[in-house]
Amino acid sequence: MSIEEKLKEIIADVLELDDPNIIQKDSDFFELGGNSLTAMIVAEQIKDTFGCELDFTEMYESAGFDSLVNMISDSMAVRKEPCA
Protein backbone atom coordinates (compact mmCIF):
# COMPACT_ATOMS: atom_id res chain seq x y z
CA MET A 1 0.00 0.00 0.00
CA SER A 2 1.38 3.40 -0.96
CA ILE A 3 1.92 6.33 1.40
CA GLU A 4 -0.98 8.14 -0.27
CA GLU A 5 -3.39 5.23 0.17
CA LYS A 6 -2.45 4.62 3.80
CA LEU A 7 -2.60 8.32 4.66
CA LYS A 8 -6.05 8.57 3.06
CA GLU A 9 -7.19 5.67 5.24
CA ILE A 10 -5.80 7.31 8.37
CA ILE A 11 -7.41 10.68 7.67
CA ALA A 12 -10.74 9.16 6.60
CA ASP A 13 -10.85 7.03 9.74
CA VAL A 14 -10.05 9.92 12.10
CA LEU A 15 -12.46 12.32 10.38
CA GLU A 16 -15.09 9.58 10.00
CA LEU A 17 -15.34 10.08 6.24
CA ASP A 18 -17.36 7.45 4.40
CA ASP A 19 -14.97 7.19 1.46
CA PRO A 20 -11.21 7.83 1.65
CA ASN A 21 -11.23 8.49 -2.10
CA ILE A 22 -12.88 11.88 -1.60
CA ILE A 23 -9.45 12.98 -0.37
CA GLN A 24 -7.56 14.42 -3.34
CA LYS A 25 -3.99 15.69 -3.71
CA ASP A 26 -5.18 19.27 -3.23
CA SER A 27 -7.51 18.47 -0.29
CA ASP A 28 -6.93 20.47 2.88
CA PHE A 29 -7.13 18.55 6.14
CA PHE A 30 -9.02 21.32 7.92
CA GLU A 31 -11.44 21.85 5.03
CA LEU A 32 -12.24 18.13 5.20
CA GLY A 33 -13.46 18.69 8.76
CA GLY A 34 -10.22 18.39 10.71
CA ASN A 35 -9.43 20.46 13.79
CA SER A 36 -6.57 20.76 16.25
CA LEU A 37 -7.57 17.61 18.16
CA THR A 38 -7.97 15.45 15.05
CA ALA A 39 -4.69 16.86 13.69
CA MET A 40 -2.91 15.60 16.80
CA ILE A 41 -4.55 12.18 16.40
CA VAL A 42 -3.54 11.98 12.73
CA ALA A 43 0.02 13.04 13.60
CA GLU A 44 0.18 10.25 16.20
CA GLN A 45 -1.12 7.70 13.70
CA ILE A 46 1.43 8.90 11.12
CA LYS A 47 4.13 8.31 13.72
CA ASP A 48 2.77 4.84 14.55
CA THR A 49 2.32 3.85 10.88
CA PHE A 50 5.32 5.45 9.16
CA GLY A 51 7.67 6.16 12.07
CA CYS A 52 7.71 9.83 11.04
CA GLU A 53 7.10 12.49 13.65
CA LEU A 54 5.13 15.57 12.69
CA ASP A 55 4.47 18.21 15.29
CA PHE A 56 1.24 20.18 15.38
CA THR A 57 2.84 23.24 13.76
CA GLU A 58 3.96 21.19 10.76
CA MET A 59 0.54 19.61 10.51
CA TYR A 60 -1.17 22.99 10.68
CA GLU A 61 1.14 24.75 8.22
CA SER A 62 1.16 21.85 5.74
CA ALA A 63 -2.46 20.78 5.94
CA GLY A 64 -2.68 19.97 2.24
CA PHE A 65 -2.82 16.24 1.57
CA ASP A 66 -0.02 16.40 -0.99
CA SER A 67 2.16 18.37 1.46
CA LEU A 68 1.63 15.75 4.16
CA VAL A 69 2.56 12.96 1.73
CA ASN A 70 5.72 14.87 0.76
CA MET A 71 6.71 15.42 4.39
CA ILE A 72 6.36 11.69 5.10
CA SER A 73 8.29 10.79 1.93
CA ASP A 74 11.05 13.27 2.78
CA SER A 75 11.33 11.90 6.29
CA MET A 76 11.62 8.38 4.92
CA ALA A 77 14.28 9.46 2.41
CA VAL A 78 16.40 11.08 5.12
CA ARG A 79 16.29 7.89 7.14
CA LYS A 80 17.04 5.88 3.96
CA GLU A 81 14.75 3.12 5.10
CA PRO A 82 11.02 2.59 4.95
CA CYS A 83 9.08 4.06 7.84
CA ALA A 84 6.46 1.34 7.61
Helices and strands as residue ranges (DSSP letters): H 3-15, G 20-22, H 36-50, H 56-61, H 65-79
